[in-house]
């Protein structure tokens, strides 16, 4: 439903002028920060398969990511690679994933795998359609030194399914609840009620996982601060070990922009989103949670559910991306093209980007700021250079602004710094994701994708 009346003509002109000024400011910040940190004006991903054997040999350890691109329905806001579940295609996809594992197992050798994350899509769509075979093959093929972190859907979490997940080695479970008011669930087109979502979380919390994470979106159309408070208190009362709350992001290649226009949904500005997040921060801190990333809060003494901050990793599956120190590459997004490539005995790599030392350091810094705390000594271990020599002058200014503290080695972002530093990061990531994923979703094998810094 529309959330307000159409603005008068004069007010529309004022809003348009203000919006244009904000966009100009954002572009200017992005250009200044990006070019300073990366030394580049644009990043070009090309249709090239990089040399992998020597790069993998140089790594002491790595992580694994597996993408499951199937959902039982397509949510209008979701930017991730997915398509409707089809049982026959799922079986073919499972076989292709097994082949990709075999190729990488030969390349990885005895190198330890210290993290394993399964995302989607909806990974639990494969729970009775091949997931067990993939997990068994991963553990038989790689020297695994970790448990499984896996995303799930409310409607898949029966007692039997939860038991099956535990038997497969899943110790860290994330549940995409997204909202805890029925009207917002309807806005997001989620196929369950608040009561059903809370019952599923309750079952998972008591099933025996090491960490149960619950995802929730804020800054939804018409959402009030009172509803934000209710959301936070309900999350705490559910007994979740971790809560990840993030604002609704709008990606141009999803159905959400069209849906928002049709229904007259108003966007929340950065200041309003900051106020919403601050409300949640107070609730979670009062309940004994600690901040474990920009958007995540974890109960004290509980190992965090972690999805995106592993430094070096291999990506398996359609749209799986890999980062091996000086190269980033991504598989084709098209499920059938992914299967065909592996059936022909070749890796399904669609695009790759060689990373300069400056790009590598900028990428490392991006994810450490996302985690909200890091040690400068880790930077030296990774790059053989002093963090203060490379970034020190910028971090002195950020410390003076109250965005972080620096004890000489450990840097810890304040809540204010966490939000606004990630706001700057999003000037890059949302544009880059929109360009790379948008193009890859339309073309199985694009010749190149250009990202403007």
N, C-alpha and C positions, 0 to 999 in steps of 0.2 A: 504494500500500500504506500502511496505517496506520504512523505514525512513532513511536508510543509507546502505553503502556497508559493506560486511563482513570484519571484521578486519583481518589483516595479522596474521600468526601463532604466531609470537613473541608477538604481541600486545594482542592476545587472551590469551596467557599464563600469561602475566602481569595482564590483567583484571581478570583472574580467581584467581590469587594469591591475588590481592587486594580484590576481593569479599570474598575469604575465610577468610582473615584477619578481614574484617568488620563483617562477621558472627560470628567469634570467639569473637570479642569485644562485639557484641550485646548479645551473650549468657552469657558472663561473667558479664555484667552489669545487665542483667535480674536475674541471679542467686544470685548476691550479694544483689541487692535491694529487690527482692522478699522474700528471706529467712530472711533478716533482719526485714522486715516489718510484715510478716505473721507468722514467726516462724515455717514454714512448708517447706518440700521439695517437696510435691505434694498435690494436692487437688483431692479427689475422689468423684465424684457424683455417687450415687448408686440408684438402682431400689427400692426406698422406698417412701412411702407416709408419710410425717411428720405429727405430731399432730398439728392441726391448731387452735383449739378453744381457748386454753390458750394463744397462741401467739397473736391471734387477740384481745383477751380481754385486753392484756397489751398495745396496741397501742392507743394513743390519737386520731389519725387520720391516713388516708392512701390515696394513690392514686390508680387509676385504669388504666390499660392498656388493650386495646382490639386489637387482631391481626386479620386482614382480609387477608387470604392467597391466594387471587385470583388476577390474572393479565390476560390481554388480549393477552399479549405476554411476553416471558421470556427474560429479558435483560441479556447479557452475563456476565456482571460484578457484578450483584446484589447478595449479600451474604444472603439475607433474605429469610425466608421460604415462598414459593409461588408455585402455580401450575396454569395451564390455567383455566380460568373461565368456569364453566359448570352450567347452570341454575338450573338443578335438584339438583346437589350437593350443590349449594349455598343455596337452600331452606332447605335442610337437615342440613347444617351447621348453618343456622339461628336458627333452632329449638334446636340444640345442645347448642348453645350459650345462648339461653333463659334458658335452664335447668341449665347450669353452673352458671348463674346469680342467679337463685333461691337458689342453694346450698350455695353460698357465702352470699347471703342476710341474711339467717338464722344465719350464723356465725358472720357476721359483726354487725348485730343489728342496734343500733342507732349511731354508730361511724361515724363521718362526713367524707365524701370523698371530698378532697380538690384539686384534679387534675384528669383529665380524658383525656387520649391521645389515639387516634386510628391510628394505623400504619399498614403496610403491607409489601409485597404485594401492592395492590392498593385498599384502602378502598372504593373509589368511584365506583368500580365495583359492589358493593352492593347497590348503591344509589336507584335503582328501584327493588331490589331483596332481601330486608330484613333489610337493615340498619335502616330504620325508626322504625321497630318493636323492634330491639335491643336497640336503643336509648330510646324509650319510656319505655321499660321495665327496663332499668338501672335507669332512673329517678323515676320510680314508686317503685323501690326495694331498693334503697340506699338513705341515707340523703345527697343528692348532694349539695355541696357548691362551685360549679365551673362551668365554661363553657367547651365546647368541643374543643380540639385541634385535627385536622384531616389532614392526608396526602391526596393529590389528584394528578390526572393526567391531563396534559394539554388537552387531548382530551375529558375530561369529564366536562369541565367548560363552558357550554353554559349558557346564561342568566337564563334560566329556572332552570337548575341544581344548579346554585349559589343561586338562591332564595330559592330552596328547602333546601339546606344545612343550610342557615340562619334560616329557619323555624324550623329546627331540633335542634337548639341550638348550632350550630357550629359558634364560634366567632373568632377562630384562625385557619387559613387555610395555609397549606404548599403546594407548587406546585413544583413537581419534574421536573424542566426545564432541568437541567444538563449541557447544553451548549448553547451558543448563536452565534455559527458559524455553518453553515449547514454541513461543512465537518466533524466536530466533532460529530454532531448529528448522522451522518451516521456511523461513527466509533462506536458509542455507541449503534447503532441499535434502535434509538428512532424514533417512527412512526409519526413524524410531522416536520415541517420546523421552522426556526427561526421566520418567520412572523406569523405563527400560534401560536407559543409559546408566542410571545410578545402580540398578540391580547388577548390570554387567561388571561395573567397576568393583562393586562389593564382592562379587564372586572372584574376580581376579586378585584383589587385595588379600583374600583369605586362601588363595590356592597354593602359595608357597614360592612365589617368585622372589628373587633378590631385590628387584626394584620394579614397581608398577608406576609408569608415567601416564599422566592424563593430559591430553592436548585440549586447549580451549582458545577460541578466537575472541578478541574484544574489538571495540570500535565498529560494531555491527550497526546497520541502519536503525536509527532511532533509539539506540541503546542509552540508558541512563546510568548515572553514577550509582544510584540505588541498585540497579541490576548488576553492575560490576561488583559491588559489595556482596550481593547475594551469591554471585558466581564464586568469588573467592572463599567465602565462608562454607559454601557447599563442598568445594574441592577439599578443603581441610577436613570437614566432617566425614567425607567419604573414606578417609584413611589412605589416600594416594601417597606413595613415597616421594613422588616428584610431580610438579605441575609445570607445564610449559604453556605460557599464555603469550600470544603474539597478536598484533593488530591485523585486521583484514587487509591483505595486499591485493592490489588490482593489477592483473597482467592483461595486456591488450589482446592476447591470442586466446583467452578463455571467454566463456559466455557471460562473465560477470559484468563487464562494462555495458553490454547491451541490456542486461537485466536491470542494472542500476538506472539506466536512462528510461527504460519503460516504466519503472516504478517510482521514479523521482527520488531515488536514494541520494542523500547528501553525504559528502565525504567529511570525515573528521580531519581537522588540521593537526599539525605536529604537536602543538601545545595542548590541545584537548586529549590527544592520545597519551602524552606524557602524564597528564593528570590522572587518567584512567590507570595507567601502569603504576603510578605512585600509590594509588588506592590499594591495588593488589599487593604491592611491596609491603605495605604496612601490615596487611592481613597475614601474609606468609611469614614475615619476620616475627610477628607476635606469636605465631603458632610454632616457632622453633625451626623454621626452614632457613637454609642459607642460599644465597644466589650462586648458581653453578654455571650460568651463561647469561647472555643478554636477556633471554626470555624465560629461562628455566629456574625453578626454585626447588631444592631438594631437602628432605628432612635430614637433620643432623645424624651422623652415624650410618647413613644409607649410601651405598655406592650409586653414583649418578647414572641415569640412562643417558647415553651419549650417541649422537647420530652423525654429526657433521664436522667435528673438529680434529679428526685423526690426521696427523701431519702428512703421511705418505700411504697411498692405498691403491689397490686394483679394483676396478669397477666391472662387475659381471652383469650380463643381461642387457636387454634393449634399453638404450639411453644410459647405461652404466658409464660413469666417467672415472678416469684414473689420473693420479698425480704421482709421478716418479721423479721427484727432485727437480729435474730441469726440463720436464715435458708434461704437458697436460693433453689428454685425448679423451674422446667420447665415442661410444658405440652408436650405430644407427638407432634412431628412435623407432623405426618401423619394425613391428614384431615379426612380420613375415620375411622382411629383408634380413633381419637378424638370424632367423632360422635358416634361410637359404644359404647365407654366407658360411655358417658352421657346417651345414650339410655338405658344402663343397670343400670343407677342410681348411677354411681361412678365418682369421679373426674378423669380427664384424665392426672394425674401427672405421668411423666415418670421417672424423676431423681431428686434427692435432695441432698443437701450438708449442714450439720450442720457447723455453722461458729463459730470459737473460738473468744474470745474478740480481739485478735490481728488481725484476718481476718476482723472482723467488722470495726475496726479502720482503717485498710488499705483501705477497700472499701469506707468508708466515705471520706477519704483523696483523693482517686482517683477521685471521682465525684466533690469534692469541687475544686480541681485543674482544672478539666475540665471546671468549671464555671469561673475560672480565679480569683475569689475573694471570701473570706469567713471570718467569724468572729470566732476567737478561743473560744469565749464564747459559741458558738453553740456546739462546741466539748464537752465542759464541761457539757452542758445541756443534751447531748446525752449519754455520757459515765461516767460522774461523776469524770473525771480526767482532770488534767491540760494539755492543748495542749503542752505547752512548756516542761513539764515533759516528755511527750512521744516523741515528734518530734522536740523539740526546737533546739537541737544541729545541726540537719540537715538543718533547716530553717535559722539558723544563717549563715551557709556556703552559702546557696542559695542567701541570701540577700547580702553577700559580693561579690558574683559573678554577682550581678546585675540582678538576675532572678526575684526578687520580692522585695516589700517593706513591712515593718511590723511596724505599729504604736502602737503596744502594744496589740491590739485586732484584728483589721482588717488586713488581708494579701491580697495584690493585686499583681498579677503576671505582670511583664513587658511583652511587646510583644515578646522579645527574650526568656524570661523565659517560657512564655506560649507555644511557639513552641517546645522548647527542652525538657521541662518537659513532654509534651504530647508525644514526640518522645519516651521517656523512657516508658511511660505508654503503648504505642502501642506495645512495645516488649512483653508485657503480653497479651493485649486484642486481638491482631490479632491471636496469637497462640491459645489462649483459645477459641475464636470464631471458629477458624478453626477446632479445635478438637471437641468441643461440638456440634456445629451446623452441621459440616460435618458428624459426627457419627449419630446424631439424624435425619438427613435428609435421611440416608440410612436404619436405623433400627427404627421401630415405638416404641419399648420398649427395649432399650439397657440395659444390666445388670449393666454396669458401664462405666464411662468415666473418665480417669485419666488425669489431667492437671499438667504438671511438672512446679514447681516454679523455 
